[in-house]
Amino acid sequence: RREGTSMEAIAEFYIQAYFEDMARLNVMEADEYPRATHTIDGIKRLIHELEQKGNAYPTAGDVYYSVRSFLGYGKLSGQKLDEMQTGASGRVEAAHEANQPQKRDPADFALWKSAKPDEPAWESPWGTGRPGWHIECSAMVRDRLGDTIDIHAGGNDLIFPHHENEIAQSEAVTGKPLSHYWMHNGMVNVGGEKMSKSLGNFTTIRDLLDDKSIDPMVIRLFVLGASYRKPIDFTDGALTAAQNGWNTIKEGLLFGYEYGDRLEWQDSEDAQTSISEQFQTAMDDDFNTSSGLAVLFEVAKALQREGNLLVHQGKTDASPDTLKQQWQTLVELAQ
């Protein structure tokens, strides 16, 4: 309304902006990018199945999920239903006073919302309306990937209620685990405070990328330098450290192009398995990217040192074959 345009146009604008930013960061594209609006049939089918199984109930054009019908509710977040109910009771009374359709339980959540004037809406067995926030994800997962997926990711602010509700919706219908692993990332802090528009400490990827002094790989290194589960602190010092780190790795990556001819390298594709194994071990430890990067830095610094020896003394300490293996390993792992 404010921009005098359509929901589709707004969505398309931000989708394209996202793809542009990711391309500049060298993030590879996924195989599929499902959209909630393209999965409406799957959403309605899932809600219908939840109704059939007794996990959902309609009320005045809305459809709610009955959380007490799902015994495992709260297992991801560790929340207890009775504690949730205490916190929610005030909201339920307020809703009742506002003549909103009554939920059977304060913790129940919407699967389908009846249409409001000038809002996007679709036809359904429960009347014209739109999907609830959580059902979209359950339906898209099932539609594209089946009943159980290997990894479900998302911000740690989504554990409850969003991911908890996804589990309840999907598992009540399939009887199978929704995901084998849950990976929840920490938030971005700025100087110790959470980044948010309200605090005015907000920076976008686009702002950073448009600052010509910052290489996109510096941003990637900054993010990968911390555990994905922990908050990352965005400061000038952290960016400077990432810039220095990128300079080191970049010099290592360029080693073969600068010195390969002088070292009379022959064509071969050997990588150093011990280095690759160290890297693999780090990454197998819950995607421990900071330890993985430490392996890269070690190799890059060794190559840097050997490059300096070659320039100043005309020879290297390590054999040309060893240096070639190290360089090819660095190139491979840095992918």
SVG drawing of the C-alpha trace seen along z (x, -y; Angstrom):
<svg xmlns="http://www.w3.org/2000/svg" viewBox="-17 -5 87 47">
<polyline fill="none" stroke="black" stroke-width="0.4" points="0.0,0.0 2.7,-2.4 4.7,-1.9 1.6,-1.8 2.6,1.6 1.9,5.3 3.0,8.0 4.5,9.9 6.5,6.8 7.9,6.2 8.9,9.9 10.5,10.0 12.6,6.9 14.0,8.3 14.5,11.8 16.6,10.3 18.6,8.1 19.4,11.2 20.6,13.1 22.8,10.1 24.4,9.9 25.0,13.7 26.6,13.7 29.0,10.9 30.0,13.0 30.6,16.1 27.8,18.0 26.9,20.9 23.2,21.1 21.0,23.8 19.2,26.3 15.8,25.1 14.2,21.9 10.6,22.9 8.1,20.1 5.2,20.3 2.9,18.7 3.8,21.6 3.1,24.2 -0.5,23.2 -1.9,26.6 0.6,28.5 -0.2,26.2 -3.9,26.8 -3.3,30.6 -1.1,30.6 -3.7,28.7 -6.4,31.1 -4.4,34.1 -3.8,32.5 -7.5,32.0 -8.1,35.7 -5.7,36.8 -7.3,34.7 -4.3,32.3 -6.1,29.2 -9.6,27.6 -11.4,24.9 -13.0,21.9 -14.8,19.1 -12.7,19.2 -9.4,19.8 -7.7,23.2 -5.7,23.8 -3.1,26.5 -3.9,28.2 -0.5,28.4 -1.8,30.7 -2.6,33.3 1.2,33.6 3.0,35.3 6.5,34.2 5.6,30.5 8.5,28.5 11.2,31.1 13.5,28.8 13.4,25.8 13.0,27.6 9.9,25.5 7.1,26.9 3.5,26.5 2.2,25.5 4.8,22.8 4.0,21.5 0.3,21.4 1.0,19.2 2.7,16.6 0.1,16.7 -3.1,16.5 -3.2,12.7 -3.0,12.6 -5.8,15.1 -8.1,13.0 -7.3,9.9 -8.1,11.8 -11.4,12.9 -12.3,9.4 -11.6,8.3 -14.2,10.8 -11.6,12.9 -12.4,16.6 -11.6,18.5 -8.7,20.9 -9.1,24.1 -5.8,23.6 -3.6,20.5 -0.6,22.2 -2.5,23.3 -1.3,21.5 -2.8,20.6 -2.5,22.9 -4.9,20.8 -6.1,17.2 -9.3,15.9 -9.0,13.1 -8.8,9.5 -9.7,6.6 -7.0,5.7 -4.7,8.5 -3.5,11.3 -5.9,14.4 -6.6,17.7 -9.6,19.9 -9.7,22.9 -12.1,25.4 -12.2,23.1 -13.1,20.0 -10.8,17.3 -7.7,16.8 -3.9,17.2 -1.5,19.7 -0.1,19.3 3.6,18.5 4.8,22.0 2.8,24.3 4.4,22.8 7.8,24.3 6.5,27.7 4.7,27.9 7.7,26.7 10.0,29.2 7.6,32.0 6.9,30.9 10.5,30.7 12.5,33.0 10.1,35.5 9.2,36.4 12.7,36.2 15.6,33.9 19.2,34.1 19.8,30.6 17.4,27.8 19.0,24.4 17.9,21.0 18.5,18.2 18.5,19.1 15.5,16.7 13.4,19.2 13.9,22.2 10.6,21.3 8.0,21.0 8.7,21.4 10.8,24.6 9.0,26.1 5.7,25.6 7.2,27.0 8.1,30.2 4.6,30.5 3.0,30.0 5.2,32.3 5.7,35.1 2.1,35.3 1.3,36.2 4.3,38.3 5.2,40.0 8.8,39.4 11.5,37.0 11.4,33.7 15.2,33.3 18.2,35.3 20.2,32.1 19.2,28.6 21.8,25.8 20.8,22.5 23.0,19.5 23.8,16.7 22.9,13.1 25.2,10.3 26.2,7.9 27.7,4.4 30.1,3.5 28.4,6.0 24.8,4.9 22.4,6.8 22.2,5.3 18.8,3.8 17.1,1.0 15.6,-0.4 19.1,-0.9 20.3,-2.5 23.4,-0.3 22.2,1.5 24.5,2.4 23.5,4.5 25.7,6.8 24.9,4.4 26.3,1.4 29.5,3.3 29.9,4.6 29.4,1.1 32.3,-0.2 34.9,0.3 37.7,0.7 36.2,4.0 36.7,7.2 33.7,9.5 36.0,12.3 36.8,10.2 33.1,10.3 33.1,14.1 36.2,14.5 34.7,12.3 31.6,14.5 33.6,17.8 36.0,16.7 33.5,17.5 31.3,20.5 28.0,20.2 26.1,21.0 27.6,18.0 26.9,14.3 29.5,12.5 30.6,9.0 30.8,6.6 33.5,4.0 36.1,2.1 38.8,4.1 37.1,7.4 36.9,6.2 40.6,5.2 41.6,8.6 39.5,10.3 41.2,8.0 44.6,9.0 43.6,12.7 42.3,12.4 45.6,10.7 47.5,13.7 45.3,16.4 45.2,14.4 49.0,14.3 49.1,18.1 46.6,18.7 48.6,16.6 51.9,18.4 51.6,20.9 50.9,18.2 53.9,16.1 56.5,18.7 55.4,21.9 57.6,21.2 60.7,20.4 60.3,23.6 59.9,25.5 56.7,27.2 55.6,30.1 51.8,30.8 50.4,32.9 47.3,32.9 48.7,34.0 47.2,32.5 48.7,33.0 46.5,35.4 47.6,34.6 46.6,31.0 43.3,32.0 42.6,34.4 43.2,31.7 40.8,29.4 38.2,32.2 38.4,33.0 37.8,29.4 34.8,29.1 33.4,32.4 33.3,30.9 29.9,29.1 31.3,27.0 34.1,25.6 35.1,23.0 37.5,21.0 39.6,24.2 39.3,25.0 40.5,21.5 43.5,21.9 44.6,24.8 44.4,22.6 46.3,19.8 49.1,22.1 49.6,23.3 49.3,19.8 51.9,18.4 54.3,21.2 53.9,20.4 54.3,16.7 57.6,17.4 58.9,19.7 58.0,17.0 60.1,14.4 63.0,16.9 62.8,17.4 62.8,13.6 65.6,12.8 67.8,15.9 67.0,17.4 65.9,20.7 63.4,22.2 63.7,24.4 61.0,26.9 61.3,28.9 59.4,27.6 57.2,30.8 56.2,30.2 55.4,26.5 53.3,27.5 51.4,30.0 50.9,27.4 49.7,24.8 47.2,27.2 45.9,28.2 45.3,24.6 43.5,23.8 41.3,26.9 40.4,26.3 39.9,22.5 37.1,23.4"/>
</svg>
